[in-house]
Amino acid sequence: MRIACIGHGNVGGALAERLQRAGHDVVLAAHDGGSDSVRALVARNPGLGVATPAEAVRAADVALLATPYQANVDVLAGLAAELDGKILVDCTNPVGPGLTHGLGSRQSGTEAIQAQLPRTKVVKAFSIYGFENFRDSAYPGYGVKPVMLFCGNDASAKQVVAGLLADLGWEPLDVGGAEQALHLEHMTLLWVRMVRAGGHSPHMVWAVLRR
Ligand SMILES: NC(=O)c1ccc[n+]([C@@H]2O[C@H](COP(=O)([O-])OP(=O)(O)OC[C@H]3O[C@@H](n4cnc5c(N)ncnc54)[C@H](OP(=O)(O)O)[C@@H]3O)[C@@H](O)[C@H]2O)c1
């Protein structure tokens, strides 16, 4: 699958590397192709492509969005034509002062993106844990895979994203439509508060037990 990574820092860089190693054709949608972070990623993993954001997204089947939430509106406005009809995986989280919800819990960041780009198939995924778990998602010895909850309105887009999640070792769990994204964003805040403020290890994820 051809994947464009919009934002390639802690989250986007980790996902770009791992998806490329899993056999996907990954291109960094680089607003500054000569930046140190782009050069370092490509030096570590020469299989990664680099293109302008518009070129990368235009050629992609799936775009991953991993920019600071505050940058989303401008970044996406510049790519609206290229994202028309495409799958956009929203990895971002609106975080406000004191680790609160950045949109006051009135609307999820994902729904805001979907409203901005009504013809884009937005799926929230790769969002509920810290980047440490995107670099390495292996939790061996438990007999279950770590779970990644995801949501969105388009069933076929979610199937594609479920495949990417499985490729990186997650149990994909579809929790419903975009209206569930607010709850995922609160779940992220729970994890962030526990780990970044509460002293729990970042090497901590959720798993699903069924009977
Ligand atoms: N950090 C985590 O553990 C974590 C976990 C889950 C979700 N998230 C969410 O994922 C998103 C990214 O977090 P991160 O930790 O990966 O951030 P990060 O390391 O700061 O990386 C941000 C990336 O976005 C790019 N960027 C920044 N402003 C931009 C703009 N105006 N236009 C285009 N690209 C821009 C940066 O490029 P330059 O470096 O060239 O500026 C960089 O590649 C955030 O929304 C965050 O809430 C983070």
The ligand as an SDF file (V2000), in Angstrom:
LIG
                    3D

 48 52  0  0  0  0  0  0  0  0999 V2000
    3.9570   11.9370   21.3150 N   0  0  0  0  0  0  0  0  0  0  0  0
    3.1140   10.9470   21.5830 C   0  0  0  0  0  0  0  0  0  0  0  0
    3.4050   10.0490   22.3910 O   0  0  0  0  0  0  0  0  0  0  0  0
    1.7820   10.8850   20.8610 C   0  0  0  0  0  0  0  0  0  0  0  0
    1.0240    9.7120   20.9200 C   0  0  0  0  0  0  0  0  0  0  0  0
   -0.1870    9.6340   20.2300 C   0  0  0  0  0  0  0  0  0  0  0  0
   -0.6150   10.7310   19.4750 C   0  0  0  0  0  0  0  0  0  0  0  0
    0.1420   11.8550   19.4540 N   0  0  0  0  0  0  0  0  0  0  0  0
   -0.3150   12.9770   18.6140 C   0  0  0  0  0  0  0  0  0  0  0  0
    0.4110   12.8830   17.3980 O   0  0  0  0  0  0  0  0  0  0  0  0
    0.6770   14.1860   16.8940 C   0  0  0  0  0  0  0  0  0  0  0  0
    2.1760   14.3320   16.6710 C   0  0  0  0  0  0  0  0  0  0  0  0
    2.8530   14.1640   17.9060 O   0  0  0  0  0  0  0  0  0  0  0  0
    4.4270   13.9310   17.9230 P   0  0  0  0  0  0  0  0  0  0  0  0
    4.7830   13.6550   19.3250 O   0  0  0  0  0  0  0  0  0  0  0  0
    4.8110   12.9630   16.8550 O   0  0  0  0  0  0  0  0  0  0  0  0
    4.9380   15.3950   17.5260 O   0  0  0  0  0  0  0  0  0  0  0  0
    6.3940   15.8220   17.0030 P   0  0  0  0  0  0  0  0  0  0  0  0
    7.3920   14.8080   17.3770 O   0  0  0  0  0  0  0  0  0  0  0  0
    6.5650   17.2330   17.4430 O   0  0  0  0  0  0  0  0  0  0  0  0
    6.2500   15.7850   15.4020 O   0  0  0  0  0  0  0  0  0  0  0  0
    5.3800   16.6770   14.7330 C   0  0  0  0  0  0  0  0  0  0  0  0
    5.5900   16.5490   13.2360 C   0  0  0  0  0  0  0  0  0  0  0  0
    4.6840   17.4670   12.6150 O   0  0  0  0  0  0  0  0  0  0  0  0
    5.4380   18.3440   11.7460 C   0  0  0  0  0  0  0  0  0  0  0  0
    4.8290   19.6640   11.7500 N   0  0  0  0  0  0  0  0  0  0  0  0
    4.7490   20.5390   12.7740 C   0  0  0  0  0  0  0  0  0  0  0  0
    4.1010   21.6590   12.3970 N   0  0  0  0  0  0  0  0  0  0  0  0
    3.7930   21.4770   11.0960 C   0  0  0  0  0  0  0  0  0  0  0  0
    3.1300   22.2660   10.1450 C   0  0  0  0  0  0  0  0  0  0  0  0
    2.6380   23.4640   10.4480 N   0  0  0  0  0  0  0  0  0  0  0  0
    2.9760   21.7650    8.8810 N   0  0  0  0  0  0  0  0  0  0  0  0
    3.4540   20.5350    8.5680 C   0  0  0  0  0  0  0  0  0  0  0  0
    4.0960   19.7290    9.4370 N   0  0  0  0  0  0  0  0  0  0  0  0
    4.2460   20.1990   10.6800 C   0  0  0  0  0  0  0  0  0  0  0  0
    6.8410   18.3790   12.3160 C   0  0  0  0  0  0  0  0  0  0  0  0
    7.7520   18.7170   11.2970 O   0  0  0  0  0  0  0  0  0  0  0  0
    9.0650   19.6010   11.6490 P   0  0  0  0  0  0  0  0  0  0  0  0
    9.8110   18.8240   12.6940 O   0  0  0  0  0  0  0  0  0  0  0  0
    9.7470   19.7350   10.3590 O   0  0  0  0  0  0  0  0  0  0  0  0
    8.5000   20.8950   12.1910 O   0  0  0  0  0  0  0  0  0  0  0  0
    6.9990   16.9240   12.7660 C   0  0  0  0  0  0  0  0  0  0  0  0
    7.3400   16.1020   11.6610 O   0  0  0  0  0  0  0  0  0  0  0  0
    0.1060   15.1660   17.9100 C   0  0  0  0  0  0  0  0  0  0  0  0
   -1.1610   15.5920   17.4780 O   0  0  0  0  0  0  0  0  0  0  0  0
   -0.0120   14.3460   19.1870 C   0  0  0  0  0  0  0  0  0  0  0  0
   -1.0720   14.7770   20.0190 O   0  0  0  0  0  0  0  0  0  0  0  0
    1.3310   11.9590   20.1140 C   0  0  0  0  0  0  0  0  0  0  0  0
  1  2  1  0
  2  3  2  0
  2  4  1  0
  4  5  1  0
  4 48  2  0
  5  6  2  0
  6  7  1  0
  7  8  2  0
  8  9  1  0
  8 48  1  0
  9 10  1  0
  9 46  1  0
 10 11  1  0
 11 12  1  0
 11 44  1  0
 12 13  1  0
 13 14  1  0
 14 15  2  0
 14 16  1  0
 14 17  1  0
 17 18  1  0
 18 19  2  0
 18 20  1  0
 18 21  1  0
 21 22  1  0
 22 23  1  0
 23 24  1  0
 23 42  1  0
 24 25  1  0
 25 26  1  0
 25 36  1  0
 26 27  1  0
 26 35  1  0
 27 28  2  0
 28 29  1  0
 29 30  1  0
 29 35  2  0
 30 31  1  0
 30 32  2  0
 32 33  1  0
 33 34  2  0
 34 35  1  0
 36 37  1  0
 36 42  1  0
 37 38  1  0
 38 39  2  0
 38 40  1  0
 38 41  1  0
 42 43  1  0
 44 45  1  0
 44 46  1  0
 46 47  1  0
M  CHG  2   8   1  16  -1
M  END
$$$$
